[in-house]
Amino acid sequence: MKANSIKGKTTAEINVALESLLASGYKPALAIVFLSVPEEIPAVTALLNEKDIAIFGATTMAEFTEESAETVGIAVLLLDINPRYFKIVLATFESGNGYEAGRQVGEFGIKSFNNPAFIISSADYKVPGDQIIKGMVEKAGAYFPIVGGKAGDAASFQGNVFTNEESSDNGLICLIIDQDKVALKGIAASGWKPAGTEKKITRSTGEWIHTIDDQPAFDVVKKFLGDDIIDDEKKEGIVKLNLIYPLQLHRNDGSPLMLPILFANTEDNSVMLAEEVPQGSLFRFSMPPDFDVIDSVIKSASEIKENEMPEADAIIIFSCIGRLASLGPMSSAEVKGLAGTWNSPMIGFFSLGEFGRVANGKLEFHGTTVSWAALKEK
């Protein structure tokens, strides 16, 4: 399977790059499209429809290829994969129900192939990622790979997912791969180091934490992370928080579950996480990131290359938007390091949360991680 990545600020630039590849005899059947210019979706889909190329698409604040981690406008990964080796489905969140959409996609996958792998993206940040995973696992099983990230930008949390025929700001798109024909290997990795003593969420409602160790939650957060944790022009009411210090939720059966703190309510001193966590959960704060964070993520790829997949045709990366905020220019080194592990064409975007399996863990929804997949035709 041959892969090529192309990028451009407009559909016209994508067309020029695509025509050059087609002129050389290259015949892609699948395009993975990540873009930060939603108004280009109709033009991009029209272009790829004209070329009879299937689309798995999502919007983002910033997308990238192996060449750079800069926002380019439109990034496309083209694959000349046999059309019989994959299927694409888009399920709408009826009444915000991620669980039912997950079940629908999981059932479609298991009926399509005996050995499926799932690459997913969801639009509508309010739909819990853990419910999507729960529905998929219930229908497809917990042993098949699931890799992905939530679409959208960090300012509005709004996003779209799209195929050749559909575009939705309230749905789940899934690329289903036949692993009997194309191997998929991947993992979700974080690298953030824990800091401080273990603390307990003593009162919570949904995603909102009211008290930590029986103290007002935001007071505890500010005491540990400082007043500059507020990343918002306004300082009162519901305020946005800096995403670079995720909570590490304790689990007995594997690596910690990483979840960033998104908002604080200064009126009642509560804080909101990216997902709902049970009252009574134990956690630790995270240290500020350094180069060790990047090294640990790249190491996760190196180990899979050494032990499971010596060569890869293409790489797909979903990196948390919080990593871009915290790592800054170092985020480019991280994605380039992942692509350089196999020196293969790559595409990715900075997501609003990631789907995947951490080392020694189960399939889950995470924050501040990198969930990546390497593909190799058998």
Secondary structure, 3 states (H helix, E strand, C coil): CCEEEEEECCHHHHHHHHHHHHHCCCCCCEEEEEECCHHHHHHHHHHHHHCCCEEEEEEECCEEECCECCCCCEEEEEECCCHHHEEEEEEECHHHCHHHHHHHHHHHHHHHCCCEEEEEEECCCCCCHHHHHHHHHHHHCCCCCEEEEECECCCCCCCCEECCCCEECCEEEEEEEECCCEEEEEEEECCCCEEEEEEEEEEEECCEEEEECCEEHHHHHHHHHCHHHECCCCCCCEEEECCCCCEEECCCCCCCEEECEEEEECCCCEEEECCCCCCCCEEEEECCCCHHHHHHHHHHHHHHHHHCCCCCCEEEEEEEHHHHHHHCCHHHHHHHHHHHHHCCCEEEEEECCEEEECCCCCEEEECCCEEEEEEEEC
